Amino acid sequence: MNYTSIQLPSFRIMGIAIRTTNQNNQSLKDIGSLWQRFYQEAILSKIPDKENNDVYCLYTDYEQQADAHYTTIIGCKVFQVKNLPETFIAKTIPAGHYHLYISSGKMPDSVQETWKWIWNSGENRKFRADFDRYPEKSADAESQLVETYLSVH
């Protein structure tokens, strides 16, 4: 799978979170439930000071590497973290070197395939902040383009 190597500045996201693990496919259940909550509770409309309606799914606060616990946050990029709603969390995505992968096709299958490839690739990951970006303009679940950013050394 091809990727582009890029340097990103730091930025903040705000949204809802869950702590999970990849062991026993727990993350599929937990992250699926988090997405369901995101849409059922109209979280997108409740995020203050967002830059746009692009949705981010951040994987961060890794205990170790791929099989340990980590936090997943679904939310939006924000100008500032003020007036944080009670059940929300804000996190800074650190500046750094990232590999950018592009997934296209039916959701969530295409993004899951990208992550399966990454897990099996032996990428030299930092395990700091990896994320998927779902651009607002590609809201069609059958042909959505998603950007996956992997923090690397």
N, C-alpha and C positions, 0 to 999 in steps of 0.2 A: 504494500500500500504506500502510495506517495504522500509526502508531507512537505511543507514549506517551513524553513527555519526562520524564526522571527524574534525580534526583541520587543517586549511590551512594557509600557509604563505602568505604574501601579494605578489601581482604581478601586472603588468601593461598590459592593453590591448589598442590597437589603432584601430580605425575604423570610421564608420559613425554613426550618431545619429539622433534620433527624440524624441521630447517631446510628450507624449501621456497620455491617461487615460483609465481605464477600463470601465468608464461610457458609456452606450449606445453602447457597443461593439466597441468603437472607436479604442482601441488598436489592435484589429484584422485587421482593415483596415490599420492603420498606420504602424504596424510592418510588415504586408504583403507587403506594398509598399517599406519599407526599405529593406526587403530581395530581392525584385525584383531589386531595384537599386544596391544592393550589387553584384548581379550576372550580370546584364546588363552592369555595368560599370567596371566589373572585378576588384573590390576593393581588393580582396585577393592578386592579383599580384602587387598592388600599395602600400602595407603596408611595410615600411622599417623596417629593424632590427627585423623581426618576428622570433620567436623561431622555429616554424613549421607551418604547414598548417591547424592545428585544428582551427575551427571557434568557436568563443564565441558570445553569445547573452546575454548581461548584462542588468539588470534592476536595476536602481540606482537613486539617487537624488529624493527619494520619498518626496512629500510634506507632506503627512500624512501616511495613510495606503493604503490598496488595492484599494480604489475607487478614490483616488486623483491623481494628475498628477505625472508622473515620466519620467525619461529618459531611452531610450533603445539604446544601442550601439551594433552594429554588427561589429566584427573585429577579431583580432588575438592577442595572447600573444606576447609581444615584450621584447627584451633584454633591450632596452633603448628607451626613448622618445626624439629623435633628428630628425631633418628634418621632422617635422610634416607637411604633405601635407595640403594645404589651407583649404579644406573642411572636414578634419578629426578632430577627438577628441581623446584625450588620457585620461585614467582614471585608478586609482589604485584601485584594488580590495583589501579591507583590510583583514589582517590576522584575523582569528577568528574561531568560532565554526559553522560548517555547517552540514546540513542533506543532504546526497547524495541520490538521487533517480535515478533509471535507467529506461529509456523508451526504448522500442524496438518495431519495427513494421513500418507501413506505416507513412510517414511524410506528413504533420505536425500533423496528427491526434494523434499519440502516445504521443507527447510532450504536445499537448493541453489537452489530457486526464489527464496527470500527473499534469498539472497546475490546472485543474478543481478540482482534488482531493485535492491538497494543499490549494486552496482557501476555500474549504468546510471543511477542517480538523481541524481548530482551532489551527494550529501550532503556537507556541510562537515565531513569527518572529521578527527580528530586523528592517526590512525594510531599510537596508543599501546597500547591494549589493547581489543580487541573480542572478544566471546566468545558462545558458545552455551551455554545451560544446559538439560540434559536432566533434568527432575525424576524422581525415583525412581518416583513413583506412575504415570508414564505410560510404562511399559516395552513397550507394544504397538506394534510397528513399523508396523502398518497405520493407527493413529490417534493417534500420539504428538503431544503438545504440546511445542514447543521454544521457548524464549525466546532471542532474539538481541539482544545489547546492543552498540550501536555507539557508541564514544567520539566525541563531537562538540564543536565549539567553542561 
